[in-house]
Amino acid sequence: MYKQYTIERLKINFKTLEEFKKFQSFGAQELSMLEDLEANMIENDSNSPFYGIHFGGKLVARMSLYTISQKFDRYFEPPQDYLELWKLEVLPEYQGKGYGRALVDFAKSFNLPIKTNGRNNSHDFWSKMGFETVTYNTERDRGENPFVWFPKGVSEQTL
Amino acid sequence: MYKQYTIERLKINFKTLEEFKKFQSFGAQELSMLEDLEANMIENDSNSPFYGIHFGGKLVARMSLYTISQKFDRYFEPPQDYLELWKLEVLPEYQGKGYGRALVDFAKSFNLPIKTNGRNNSHDFWSKMGFETVTYNTERDRGENPFVWFPKGVSEQTL
């Protein structure tokens, strides 16, 4: 048993981007959103591929989730649309409270296969989340450490 | 001016894999090589996508380099074969001596465009290496921080 949290799809605005700066994985994706906002190339409330959990008015956990089209699927059998999950991160002082699991469960709720690139030493976490490793393939995976989640009836694609 | 180092294409054998364990970015790629060795699925001296520098008989720096075919090129104009560089890493006590630059220069010597996914806070390093950022694209780049190197006559592909 663990707590229920409310997961929101994050709006791209200056407040969100300011909150993103507290996350270690702040990078090209966030900088690009910031530039687009500043140049008025996107609306102040556009939806982002980010989902997050707020606690006390503060963003404490987030992840990015994106649907990859079936035609690019090299992980799952039968080939199908799947979710790529990245930048799953919980602020240090909020870790161990089930925020990470709540985000992963939200991703699973679409009932599509999920693929993520695990950080070093993340094997135990992804294993607890029900994710599995796949057979590493240099051309497909390069420097990644792929972990995948199979919904019922889905298995690993043989390359 | 900096020192000249000898860059070697690394052979996959138990000695190399044992040395790889000292590098932070040890992951699915290395585990897969180890399993293939143990199962006799690869020769003890097969070439790997890794290049490295030895000092005093010890592997002190490495990177992985892989040619991506022109048909998958979404970074460069005109589209062409390019190199994907990953796991560039110098053991902590050997940093600041030009090993990283020597490996990057080796990658450049093929005179193909290069793309890498920069770690957090690696902007200054890649900039010093002559690499540039590209316009971030969610579908292509997802959680990556792409840095690219353009040989003469090559520019960024407009998506």
Boltz contact constraints between the chains, C-beta under 6 A:
constraints:
  - contact:
      token1: [A, 27]
      token2: [B, 145]
      max_distance: 6.0
  - contact:
      token1: [A, 28]
      token2: [B, 136]
      max_distance: 6.0
  - contact:
      token1: [A, 28]
      token2: [B, 145]
      max_distance: 6.0
  - contact:
      token1: [A, 29]
      token2: [B, 136]
      max_distance: 6.0
  - contact:
      token1: [A, 32]
      token2: [B, 136]
      max_distance: 6.0
  - contact:
      token1: [A, 49]
      token2: [B, 138]
      max_distance: 6.0
  - contact:
      token1: [A, 84]
      token2: [B, 142]
      max_distance: 6.0
  - contact:
      token1: [A, 86]
      token2: [B, 142]
      max_distance: 6.0
  - contact:
      token1: [A, 86]
      token2: [B, 143]
      max_distance: 6.0
  - contact:
      token1: [A, 87]
      token2: [B, 143]
      max_distance: 6.0
  - contact:
      token1: [A, 136]
      token2: [B, 28]
      max_distance: 6.0
  - contact:
      token1: [A, 136]
      token2: [B, 29]
      max_distance: 6.0
  - contact:
      token1: [A, 136]
      token2: [B, 32]
      max_distance: 6.0
  - contact:
      token1: [A, 142]
      token2: [B, 84]
      max_distance: 6.0
  - contact:
      token1: [A, 142]
      token2: [B, 86]
      max_distance: 6.0
  - contact:
      token1: [A, 143]
      token2: [B, 86]
      max_distance: 6.0
  - contact:
      token1: [A, 143]
      token2: [B, 87]
      max_distance: 6.0
  - contact:
      token1: [A, 145]
      token2: [B, 27]
      max_distance: 6.0
  - contact:
      token1: [A, 145]
      token2: [B, 28]
      max_distance: 6.0
